[in-house]
């Protein structure tokens, strides 16, 4: 039995960490550590992500000042370097995928074409190196530390965030190339527990191009890709336009062709003009079955992962790596995933159990879709608005990140020994529009 006296044990924290506490018995690499228990270590890492403290020592001092536990900095940073601890928190984050699938509304549940698909947005995210990271010389001969980064994977159905791999740039490179990450991951890791027979679609940016590799992953493991075509692409059209122009959901889609690449791999090219801004997008995929509008919609929502990166950087005050060791950097990334996932689960629980919603944010979202001042009575303006609200631009609407108000509320309330009802009363104030 692990010691509980050192845990943050307010009523709010119990509710916030409830899913982690329930899932811990099924996690990997558990150990009854007398210094910092696994559960407390998990708490500390998540709280560190939520904290505004600029250093680890400042955070631990704040943690102690809240009458929780006086943790020696050396103990915390030693735990960060532990491969066993890393495996444990990774396992806990993986286990969170199930309650998120069950509780978070799937925006694609009403799309029968996607019934057999697992859908992920994948992208790299970088922040400053740790203070004691070794420095290398750049192209100008200046000594600099290489930025710390990871490739994150966002489930587009549940918004569960996980870490696919660490970004390890080659010597002299600022960032790791996306395709190198794919090459060093196994097919099982890329499928991320997908059941046999299900297809996995990875929505990536246009840097992730290796047609032979994607061809092999598709035909041997059911792993597909969707990306933007690079400007220097030499793919040539080799089929008639396959676009169903009688399908109203294809509004904005200009063409849908099969194209041949220089290395003999057949792909699909879809061209879309967004009526909202007139920008043309050209997509490539190795899936030949899904409707064009569905693929355009999925790529549009690759932006969800970028919004989460904004949440980590701007709202959760992510600045730099916490430590220099490889395990510590990887643990940092997992803690960011845990923090995002727990915030989302808490928000879902509050909305479901307390019957309240963020009226302030809803009003802001409505304002973003309204015609500009002076245009509401103009038939031309209203026609444009109607066009903009085509299927692709309006089919999936949900909050991609937690608001600053919500995160601040959690940051303060999680340490307070007050009844849950009092915390909820404060959230109602924050979420309610003024009379």
N, C-alpha and C positions, 0 to 999 in steps of 0.2 A: 504494500500500500504506500503510495507516494505521499510525502508530507504536504499538507494543505495549508499550513499556517502562513506560508510565504505568498500564497496566491492573492491576487486582487479579487476580493470577494464581496463587492457591493451587489445590491439587487440588480442594478443596471448591468454590471459586468457579467453576472451569472446568465442573464438573458442574452447578452451580446455574444458570449462564448459558448452558449448552450450546445450548438451543433458540434463544436470541436470536442466538448466534454463527452457528448454522447458517442462520437465516432472514435474516440481515443482507444477503447479496448480492441478495435479492429485494425489499428495502425501498425506499421512495421517498425522493427528495431527499438522496442520499448526498453527502458532501463530505469530502475529505481535509484535515481541519483540523489544523494543526500544534500548536495549543494543547491542546485536549481533543478526542480522537477521538470520533466518534459512538458507538462501542461503549463507551468509557470514560464518556461522558456518560450513556449509558443505565444503566451500572452505578451511577454516582454517584446518579442519581435514585432507583433502586430501593433502594440502601443507605440513602439519606436517609429513605425511608419506613420502613425496618426499624430505623433508629437511635433510641435514646432521647434523643439530643441535643435540647435545646430551641431551639437556633438553628442557622442554616446555618453560621456561622463555627465554632461548637463542633463540628459534625459534620465539617467539613473538617479541623480540627485533629486530631480523632481519626483520620480517614482517613490523614493524614500521619504521625501517631504510630505507625501500624501498618506503617510502612515501605513504603507503597504509592507515593504521590505527594503532593508538597506543592503542592496546587492553590490558586492565588490566588483568594480569594473573589470578586473582581471578574470573573475569567474564568468561574467557575461561574454567577454570577448574570447575566452577559451572555449566556451560552449559554441560560439559562432563558428569556430574553426573545426568543430567535430563533424566528421563524415557521418557518424551514427545519428547525430541530431538532425543533420541535413536530410537523411533518408526518412527520419520520423516525420518531420514537418512536410516533406514532399508527399509522403503517404497520406497525411491528414488532409492536405489540399486536394489530392486525387479523390479521396473519399467524399469531399464536399460536393463533387460533381453530381452525385445521386440526389441529395435533397434539393439541389438547385434545379435539376431536371424536373423534379416533382412539384416544386413550389413556384418557380418563376414562369410566367406566362410565355409560351413559345409563340412568337409572332408568325411563324411559318406553319403552324398547325393546320391552318385553313388552306394550305397549298398542297393538294394531294400529289402533285408531281414530285414533291420533295420528301414524300413519306419514307423512302428507303435510304435517305441521305443523312450523314453527319456533316455539319457545316462549320468551318472554322476560318476566321481571319487570322493571319500570321504576319508579324512584323517585328523588326528590331527596334530596341529602345536603349539609348545611351545616356549616361550621366557622368559627372566628373570622377576621376580616379580618386582612390583613397590617399590620405596624406603621405603614407609611407610606401606607396607603390613605386617600383623602380622606374626610372626615366630612360627614355631612348631619344636619339637624335632624329629630328625630322629632316625633310629634304633641304632645309636651309641651315642645318647644323645646330639648331637650337634644341636644348634638352627639354623634353616634355614627357609627362606621364600619359600613357595610352588610356583613353576613355574606357570606362567600364560599361558593358552593355550585355543585353540578353535578347533572345528571340522569344517573344510571348505568343501564346495561342489563345484566342478568344472563341468560345463556343457561341455561334451566332443565334442559337436557339435559347440557351439558358443564361448567357453572359458569364459563364464560369471561366475564370482566367487561370491559365497554367503557364509554366515556363517550359518551352521546347528545348532550349539549349543556351549555353553561354556563348556570347560573341567573342571569339578569339582572333583578333585581327593578325594577319601576317606581318612580319617585320616591315616597318616602313609604311604600313597601311593605317589609316585612321579608323576604318570600320571593317568588319568581316563581311565577305560577300555572301549574300543570301543563299546561293545554291550550295555553298560549302556546308552549310548547316544541314540541308536536306541530305547531302551525301554521307554525312557522318552519323545520321540517325537511322535506326533500323526501321523496317516496315511496320513492325509492331508498335514502336514508339510513335510513328507518324499516324497510325490508325487510332491510337490512344483508347484502347479498350472497345473499339467498335465491334459489334456482334458480327459473326460470320454471315456473309451475304449482304451486309450493308455497305454502301459506297461512302467514301470520305472525300469531300471537296475542300481543298485548301485554297483560300482566296489570298493571293499574295500580290505584292507590287511588281512593277515591270522589271525589277532586277533579277527576278527568279526565273531564269530561262535556261533550260537544258532539255531539249526536246526528246532526246533519246532516253534520258533518265525518267522523265515523266511518262513516256510511252511504256517503259518497262514496269513502272509502279502501277500504272493503270491495268495492264494485262495480267500481272502476277499477284497484285494485292488490292485491287479495287480502289486505288488512290488517284484522284483527279486534281487538276489545277485550273484556276481561273486567274487571269492577269491582264494587265494592259499591254498592248503591243508597243514595242520600242520603235522609235522613229526610224532607225536604220534597218528595220526588218526587211528581209528579201522574200518573204512568203508570197506566193503567187496564187491567184484565184484559179480553182480547177473544178468548179461546179456552178450550176445555175443558182440564182438567188433563192434560198429556201424559206424566206420570211413569209409568214402567214399574215398578209395585210388585212385580212378580214377579222383578225383578232384585235379587239379594241385595246387590250392590255399591252399590245406592241406599240402603242402611240409613242413616237419619238425614236423608235428603232428604224434605221434607214436600210440596212442590209444584213444578210446572214448567209455567209458563204463557207464552203470548205476550201482550205488553202493548203498548198504543198510547200514544204520547207526544203532548203538546199540539201539537207541530210536525209530526205525521203520520208519524214514523218508527216502524216496528215493531221491538220488541226482545223479548228473552226474559228472564223473571224466574224465578229458582230460589231456593227457600227451604230452608235447611238448619239443623237443630238439632244441635249437636255434643254427642254423648252424654257426652263427657269432662267438660264443664263446664256443659252446659245452655244455652249462649249461642246465640241465633238469628242467622243470617246471611242476608241477602238480596242476591243477585247479579243483575247485569244484563250481558247480552252481546248482540252482534249475530250470533252464530253460532247456527244452528238445527239443527245436525247432530250434534254431539258428545253423548254420553250425559251426563245430569245429574251423575252421580258423578264423571265425568272432569273436568268444569269446576270442581266444588267442590274436588277434589283439587288442581288446578292453582292455584286461588286460595290454598289453604292453604299452598302452597309459594312463594307470593309472599314469605312471611316469610323465605325464604333470603337475600334481598337486605338485609333489615334486620339479619340476623346478620352479614353481611359488613361493614355499616356499623359494627357494634359492634366487629368485628375491627380496622377501621381506627382507630377512636377509642380503644379501651381497650387493645388488645394491641399496636398499632403506634404508639401515642402521638401520633396526629394531634391537633394543637391549633389551628393557624392556618395561613393561607396563607403561602407562602414568600416571595412578592414581590408587588408591586402591579400589574405590567403584565398585560394580558389574556393574552398568550402564556404567561407564567410561571404564571398560575393554571390555565390549560388544561393545561400540561405537568405540573403537580402532580397533577391528576386522572388523567392518563394513567399517570404513574408509580405511582399507587396501584393502578391496574388491572394494570400489569405485575407489581408486587410480589405481588398476590393470585394472579395466574395462574401465576407462576413457583413460588411456594410450593406450590400445588396440584400442579403437574407434578413437582416434586421429591418430594413425599410419595408420589405415585403410583409414581414410579420406585423409590423405596426399598422400598415394599411389594412391588412386582412383582419387582425384581431381587434383593433381599436376603431376601425371604421372611419378613419380620417385620411385625408389626402393633401398633397401640397398644392393648395389653390393658387399660391403666388407663382409657382413655376408653371402651372397650367395656363395661367393668364399670359405669362411671357411667351409660351409656345403658340398660343392663339395669335398674339401680336405679330409673331414672325411670319405668319401665313396671310395676314390681312393686306389688302392693297394699301399703298402709301397714301398719305394725307392728300385729299383732293381727288383721288381716283375712284372712290367707292361708287360714285354716281355716273362714272364715265363708262359707257358700253364697251369701248375699246379696251379699257383697263380691265373690266370684269371678264371680258373674253380671254384676255391673256392669263388672268388668274385661273380661269377654268382649265385652260390648256396646261398650265403649270401643274395643276393638281391631277396629273395623269396617274395611272396605276403605279408606275415606277416611283414617282415622287411622293405618293401618299399611302401606299399599301401597308407599310410598316412604320409605325410611329411609337417610340418609347424613349424614355430617358436613358441616354447612353452613359451618363456618369451621375454620381451623387452631387447634390448641390453643396455649395460652401456652407450654407446655413445648417444643413443636416450634419455635415462632418464636424463643424464647430460644436454643435449640440452633443454629439457623441463624445468628442474630445474632453469636454467639461464634465458631462454627467457620469461618465464611466467611473470616475474616482469618487463621486459623492455618495455618502451614506444617507440617501433619501429614498422614500418610497417610489416605486415605479410610477404610481399615479401622479406624483409631483413632476417627474420628468416628462410624462405625457402631456401634462397641462402646459408645460413650457413649449413643447413641440407644437401643440395646437396653436399657440400664440404665433410661433414662427411661420406656420403653414397657412394661417388664416388671413384672408384679405381684410384690410381695414374697412370698417363700416362706412 
